[in-house]
Amino acid sequence: MESQAAERIASEIYNAMHDNVATGTDLRDLERRLKIRLGSLIIAAGGLLFAGELEAGGRANTSSRGTMITLIA
């Protein structure tokens, strides 16, 4: 009886570990999704900066740090 209980517990532990381990395919899929989201974020930020530059008329503001585009009209 004790060996059956121990076997059942060992099986449950094995199944829990097996179900929670990421495979190489899982990690590649996660990497692909993160790259897509990061790329989308970069494109959106670039679009916002470009739209702000157009709205401000592309005027340049020179400061001690160098030339910066004025984004607020």
KESEVEX-880175 format. One record per residue (C-alpha): residue number from 1; x, y, z. Coordinates in nm, 2 decimals, padded with zeros to 4 digits. Layout:
% KESEVEX-880175
<rec NUM <X Y Z>>
...
***
This chain:
% KESEVEX-880175
<rec 1 <00.00 00.00 00.00>>
<rec 2 <00.28 00.24 00.09>>
<rec 3 <00.46 00.19 -00.25>>
<rec 4 <00.13 00.26 -00.44>>
<rec 5 <00.10 00.59 -00.25>>
<rec 6 <00.46 00.68 -00.31>>
<rec 7 <00.43 00.59 -00.68>>
<rec 8 <00.12 00.81 -00.71>>
<rec 9 <00.29 01.10 -00.53>>
<rec 10 <00.60 01.06 -00.76>>
<rec 11 <00.37 01.06 -01.06>>
<rec 12 <00.20 01.38 -00.95>>
<rec 13 <00.53 01.55 -00.89>>
<rec 14 <00.66 01.44 -01.23>>
<rec 15 <00.34 01.55 -01.41>>
<rec 16 <00.35 01.89 -01.23>>
<rec 17 <00.71 01.95 -01.33>>
<rec 18 <00.66 01.83 -01.69>>
<rec 19 <00.36 02.06 -01.74>>
<rec 20 <00.54 02.37 -01.61>>
<rec 21 <00.87 02.34 -01.80>>
<rec 22 <00.91 02.56 -02.11>>
<rec 23 <01.05 02.39 -02.42>>
<rec 24 <01.28 02.55 -02.67>>
<rec 25 <00.98 02.60 -02.90>>
<rec 26 <00.79 02.78 -02.62>>
<rec 27 <01.09 03.01 -02.57>>
<rec 28 <01.13 03.08 -02.95>>
<rec 29 <00.76 03.16 -02.97>>
<rec 30 <00.79 03.40 -02.67>>
<rec 31 <01.09 03.56 -02.82>>
<rec 32 <00.91 03.61 -03.16>>
<rec 33 <00.61 03.77 -02.99>>
<rec 34 <00.83 04.00 -02.78>>
<rec 35 <01.02 04.12 -03.09>>
<rec 36 <00.69 04.19 -03.27>>
<rec 37 <00.56 04.39 -02.97>>
<rec 38 <00.88 04.58 -02.93>>
<rec 39 <00.90 04.66 -03.30>>
<rec 40 <00.54 04.78 -03.29>>
<rec 41 <00.62 05.01 -03.00>>
<rec 42 <00.92 05.15 -03.17>>
<rec 43 <00.72 05.22 -03.49>>
<rec 44 <00.44 05.39 -03.29>>
<rec 45 <00.69 05.60 -03.09>>
<rec 46 <00.86 05.71 -03.42>>
<rec 47 <00.52 05.79 -03.57>>
<rec 48 <00.43 06.01 -03.27>>
<rec 49 <00.77 06.19 -03.29>>
<rec 50 <00.73 06.24 -03.67>>
<rec 51 <00.37 06.37 -03.63>>
<rec 52 <00.49 06.61 -03.35>>
<rec 53 <00.76 06.74 -03.58>>
<rec 54 <00.52 06.80 -03.86>>
<rec 55 <00.27 06.98 -03.63>>
<rec 56 <00.55 07.20 -03.49>>
<rec 57 <00.66 07.29 -03.84>>
<rec 58 <00.99 07.13 -03.80>>
<rec 59 <01.14 07.43 -03.62>>
<rec 60 <01.48 07.35 -03.46>>
<rec 61 <01.57 07.47 -03.12>>
<rec 62 <01.95 07.49 -03.04>>
<rec 63 <02.04 07.44 -02.68>>
<rec 64 <02.37 07.36 -02.50>>
<rec 65 <02.31 06.99 -02.57>>
<rec 66 <02.29 07.05 -02.95>>
<rec 67 <02.01 07.07 -03.20>>
<rec 68 <01.67 06.94 -03.09>>
<rec 69 <01.34 06.94 -03.28>>
<rec 70 <01.07 07.14 -03.11>>
<rec 71 <00.77 06.92 -03.07>>
<rec 72 <00.53 07.17 -02.91>>
<rec 73 <00.40 07.46 -03.12>>
***
